[in-house]
Amino acid sequence: MNPQDKRVPKAIRRRPDGLDFDWDGAGDTVHLPARALRLACPCAACVDEMSKRPLLDPATVAGDIAVESIELVGAYGLRIRWSDGH
């Protein structure tokens, strides 16, 4: 396993247009746009569990989709609540 696969961000900041991940607390911040994150959703409603075929039609995701909230799930996951109700 790559050692960077175990990196945990020092901070995650919610912005309406996406999430900012601060990896080292010293300004090494990466911004992930909201629409790109929404299109990458791996849940069963967005991706067929057996075939891994995408079920989410990108045309149905608004260009101005917003992150409404985030919360930790377990020790490593995030739950993102979206302005489209997902």
C-alpha positions in Angstrom: 0.0 0.0 0.0 1.2 3.5 -0.9 2.0 5.4 2.4 0.0 8.4 1.0 -3.1 6.2 0.8 -3.3 6.5 4.6 -3.0 10.3 4.7 -5.8 11.9 6.7 -6.5 15.6 6.1 -5.9 18.0 9.0 -9.0 19.9 8.1 -11.9 19.7 5.6 -13.7 22.9 4.8 -17.1 23.1 3.2 -17.7 25.7 0.6 -20.8 25.9 -1.5 -18.8 25.2 -4.6 -17.0 22.1 -3.1 -14.7 20.9 -0.4 -11.2 22.1 0.6 -8.9 19.4 2.0 -6.0 20.8 4.1 -3.5 17.9 4.1 -0.7 19.2 6.4 -2.1 22.2 8.2 0.5 24.4 6.5 -1.5 25.4 3.4 -1.2 22.2 1.3 -4.9 22.6 0.4 -6.7 20.8 -2.4 -10.1 22.0 -3.7 -12.5 19.4 -5.1 -15.4 21.0 -7.0 -18.9 20.1 -5.9 -20.2 18.9 -9.3 -17.1 16.7 -9.8 -17.7 15.2 -6.4 -21.4 14.6 -7.0 -20.7 12.9 -10.3 -18.2 10.6 -8.6 -20.7 9.4 -6.0 -20.2 5.6 -5.5 -23.6 4.9 -3.8 -25.9 2.2 -5.1 -28.3 4.8 -6.5 -25.5 6.3 -8.6 -23.5 3.1 -9.6 -24.9 -0.4 -10.3 -23.4 -2.6 -7.5 -22.9 -5.6 -9.7 -21.7 -4.2 -13.0 -20.3 -0.9 -11.6 -22.1 0.7 -14.5 -22.9 4.4 -13.8 -26.6 5.0 -13.2 -26.4 8.8 -12.6 -27.0 10.8 -15.7 -24.6 13.7 -15.6 -27.2 15.9 -17.4 -29.3 15.7 -14.3 -26.7 17.2 -12.0 -26.9 21.0 -12.0 -23.8 23.0 -12.7 -24.4 25.0 -9.5 -24.9 22.0 -7.2 -23.8 22.8 -3.7 -22.5 21.0 -0.7 -25.0 21.6 2.1 -23.3 19.6 4.8 -20.6 17.0 5.5 -20.2 14.6 8.4 -17.8 11.8 9.3 -18.9 8.2 8.8 -16.9 5.8 10.8 -13.1 6.3 10.9 -12.5 7.2 7.3 -15.7 8.1 5.3 -17.6 11.3 4.6 -21.3 11.8 4.0 -22.0 14.7 1.8 -25.5 16.2 1.7 -26.2 17.9 -1.6 -28.5 20.7 -2.7 -30.3 18.3 -5.0 -31.4 16.2 -2.0 -28.9 13.4 -2.5 
